[in-house]
Amino acid sequence: MSNHSFVHIEISAVNTQAAAQFYAALFGWQMNADAMPGMDYVTFEAKPGPGGGITPIDGQMYKAGDIVPYVSTDDIDATLATVAKLGGKTLLPKSEIPHVGWFAFFADPSGNRIGLFTSL
């Protein structure tokens, strides 16, 4: 059973490689630009806390200043149903991350975007 902890944080950036260099130099985070082949996405490890990713600003899904926390869940669909019952809304339904797991986005009643994640 999931403990609903934060498991991943995404930071938006104009240039993911430059942002990765910045955070590596600033905090000593370990960066991996090859974690998601074919994508302009850099993952990072921020031990001992959750790691995350640096994603490009696209003006649609990711805007300047976006920082998206992801919460673990064993059942994304059930969690999204509960979100709706509590006054939130699904922004992106359950979607596959090949060879990794699944994710989704919802907005809480205040409009904050939160990611959900279930691993393989």
N, C-alpha and C positions, 0 to 999 in steps of 0.2 A: 504494500500500500504506500502511496506517495505521501511524503510529508509536506508537500506544497511549499518547498523552499525555493528561493531564487537559485537558478541553475545556470543562467546565461544572461549576459547584458550586451546589447548592441549599441554602438556609438556610430552616428552618421558622420561622414566626412566628404569633403570635396575631392580629396585625393587619398585613397585608402593607404597607399604605400607611405606617403609623407606622414599621415596620422600614425601609422604603425611605428615609424621611426621616432616620432615625437613621444609617444607613450612608452616605448622601449627605453628611450634615454631618460625620460622623466621618472618612471616608476620601476624600471628594470623588468617589465613584463616580457615574457617569451612570446615571440610572434611566429606565426606560420602562414605564409602567403600561399601555400600549396594545399591547404586543407580542403578546399572546395574547387577542384579543377574546373577551369572554364568560367569561373566567376571572379569578379573584381571584389573579393572578400578576403579579409585577413582575420584569422582567429588569434586570440591571445589567452595566455594563462596568467592569472593574477593571484598567485598563491598567497594565503591559503583560501581565499574567497572564490566565488565563482569566476570563471573566465568568461569570454565572450567573443564578439566579432566586431570588426570595423566594416561598415557597409557604405557603399557610395550613395550620396545624396542624388535622388532621381526626381525630386519635386512632386512625386505622387505618393509612393509608399514611405519614402524616407525624405524628410525635409531637414534643412539646417537646424541644428539644435536638438534633433531627436535623439533621445536615449531610451531604449526599450528594454525593460526587464522581462525575463522569461521565468515562469514558475512551473515547476514539475507537476505533472498530474498523470495518474494511471489511465484516465479515460477522458480524452479531450472532448468528445461529443457530449458526455454527461456534464462536464464542467461548463461547456458552452450553454447547455440547456439551463443550468442553474444561473449562469450569468443573465440570461434572458428573463428568468423568473424574478431576479433581483433588480431588474431595471437597466441592465447593461445591454450591449448589442454586439453581435459577432461582426467583426470587420473582415476577417479572412477565415473561412472554414478550415477544418483539418486538412493539412497538405503534407505530402511526403517530402522528406529530405532523404534522397537515395543513400542507402547504406548507413544511415544515422538514426532515423526515427521519423517523427511527425511533429508539426507545429501548427499553431493557429494564432490569430490575433482577436482580441475583443476590446471594447471600450467600456470602462466603468460608467456609472451614471454622470460623473463629472467630465467625461470625455477623455480620460487618460487611456492611452493604448498600452496593453499588457500582452505579452506573448505567453502561450502555453507550450509545453514541450513534453513529449513522451519518447523515450529512447527505444531502440529495437530491443 
